[in-house]
């Protein structure tokens, strides 16, 4: 096989004819967004704002519990 005459499916990696819209083996569209494609999207990362708000909520939940335990043991 001449590499210029065939493409690879971006989902299953099998050799297919160029210009084919749907892979005949795995039946995914050959749009380049598969795990083997160059257009695969990067996983989205959490915004630092969400992480900060999450930690503030955790601290605000734990602080009253710690305060109650401290008061219970210091009496």
N, C-alpha and C positions, 0 to 999 in steps of 0.2 A: 504494500500500500504506500502510495506517495503521500506524505503528510500534508501537502498542499491541497489534496483532493478530498480530504475528510476532516470533519470536526469531531470534537468529543462532547458528549452530553455533560452539562454542568451539574447534573444530579447523580447519575449513575456512573459516568465516566466511559461509557461504551462509545465505540466509534460509529458515527452517523454521517450521512451525506450532508454537505453544507447547505444552508438555507432551509433546513427542515424546521418547522415551527414546533412540532411535538415529537419527543423521542419515542420511537417505536418499541423500545424495551421497557422503560419505566413510565411512560405516558405523562411526563412532565414537560412543560414548555421550556424550550431551550433559549431562555431570555437572559442567561448569564447571571441569574440571581441565586443559583443553586450553591451548595457548599463547595463545589469545585470551580465555581465561576469567579470572574474578576470583579463582578458587580455585587458580590455578597455584602449585605449590610453588616456593619459593626454593631455589636450589642450596645444598646443605649445605657449610658451611665447615669446614676442618680445625680441630681443637681446638688451642689454643696448646701444649698438652702434647705432642701428636704432632709438631708443628713443632720444639719444643725437643729432644725425644728424637732426631729425625732429624738435627738439626745436631750434637748430641753424638756420634752414631754416625759422622758424616762426619769430624768432628775427630779422633776416636779412631782412625779408619782412616788419616788423612793424617799425623798426628803421627809415628808410627813410620817412615813412609817419608821424611819430612823429616829425622828424626834420623839415619837410615842414610845419606842423601845428605850431610848435614853432616859426619858422621864419615868418610865416604869422601873428601871433598875437603879435610879438614883434616889428613890424615896426611902 
